[in-house]
Amino acid sequence: MIRFSHVIKEYPRTGRALNDVSFHLAKGEFAFLTGPSGAGKSTILKLVFMEERPTSGEVRVSGVQASRVARREIPELRRRLGIVFQDFRLLDDRTAADNVAFALEVTGAPREGIPAKVSRLLTQVGLASKGTSYPRELSGGEQQRVAIARALVNDPMVLVADEPTGNLDERATRGIFQLLRDINASGTAVLMATHNLELVRRSPYRVIEINRGQIVYDSSDSVESSAPVSSPRPSN
Amino acid sequence: MRLTLREVGLGLRRAPLLSALSIVTIAFSLFAFGLFGLVALNVSRALQDVEERVEIRAFIADGTPVEAVSAAVGDIAAFPEVARVDILSPEQALERARRELTEFKDVFDADFLPASLEIRLKPGFRDPQTVRDVAQRLETYRFVDDVRYGEDWVQKLYNIRNIAGASGVILGIAFAAVAIIIIGSTIRMAVLAREREISIMRLVGATDGFVRRPFLIDGFLKGIVGGLIALLLAWLAHAAIDRYLIQTSFFAPSLALLGILAGGLIGLLGSAVSVGRHLR
């Protein structure tokens, strides 16, 4: 599904952001990506949806190799991923339904099928009655639900979420996290970057901790790892 | 295409002031260029009118048989530089002199005036060197007494035309560059205002072509509308000058159409460059 092999990423101005990062996210898996700010979490996610390319090493996502992918193939890859951000990234002048529909329209999906699919997705994220609301009329949690509905339009194999609960209060956080768990339970892999250690501790999912551009802990059995640095795992 | 046009419409509705500002900026940039174009066009026409008066006159010796002159006329008309050859009899020469020069108005005997050949040259062959060459060739005809062509005047006219041409090219490039820079910056502002939208489009898997298309159409339309307004302003300026100052020419319809299309093209290219920066 997602495989990083000895990935190094250097930026011209800020230098090395990732240093020899290797991990594998399997089909249907749920994994947290944790670590302090600037550790390299967002860089990993950008490499996943190929906003960035590795300086060396290999990133392979859903069979697509970053080192070989042509620029024109990247949109196709992104349609197989669902991407969610902390700041929702909704189009403010479109309703919730239009925001979700937009992601279908850009893929050239048949027009007649779009309303039904949008309605089904808004129902799935618990916003059946908010389709005609504009983002400014929705709470943070609701906006994030719209963003998640949008991320699901193309039935992605993996949902990539960069601090999806970062702007939400505790109740909304719980709601969004439950939604992500439900999505994962239906077979979609989830890679979620988060600062919320409480959420991580309470969950049974895999944790990949990154610090200063290196993986310092991976709870997956398949990876040799040392003890976590900043997020001690509770005994399950 | 339906989706692209909807995005164009949304873009215009979302920021009507910015769109209007873009169109007005494009219109005034093109208007300034158009005004320069009008001046250049009229100066060029005026010089062309003067240039058409460049002529060589070969005076024919008395007693030359008509057949010899006629044969020579055919010969001279075949020179690649020559547009037209006319024979001017002494009577015609006197008639013209009486018409143009007051001191001849009481002269009725044409015998003292020689017959002559009037040679006009084709456009592009009116420079001093060519005129001199043709004059020298005419001097080789036996029946030709003298050849005159106002050497100083031809040289001065040639210099003025060169200066006007060079100034026109330099100023034209400068005006065009300023127009392109201003229009480019205006469109860049409009694209920057939609930066977030572009990033969202890319995020949900829109192809570069899909993202680019509405901006290209938007830039092209703004350029066309700006070009139309600029043309209207230029026409108003021309009409006012024509009515109150001096008679002037306006652009031919094909040139006006070309100007509008140039506006559209600058808008299109400006958009392509600005959006391209966000797609890297």
Interface residues (C-beta under 8 A of the other chain):
Chain A: F49 R71 R72 P75 E76 L77 R78 R79 I83 R89 L90 L91 D93 F102 A103 E105 V106 T107 R150 V153 N154
Chain B: L3 L10 R14 R196 E197 S199 I200 M201 R202 L203 V204 G205 A206 T207 D208 F210
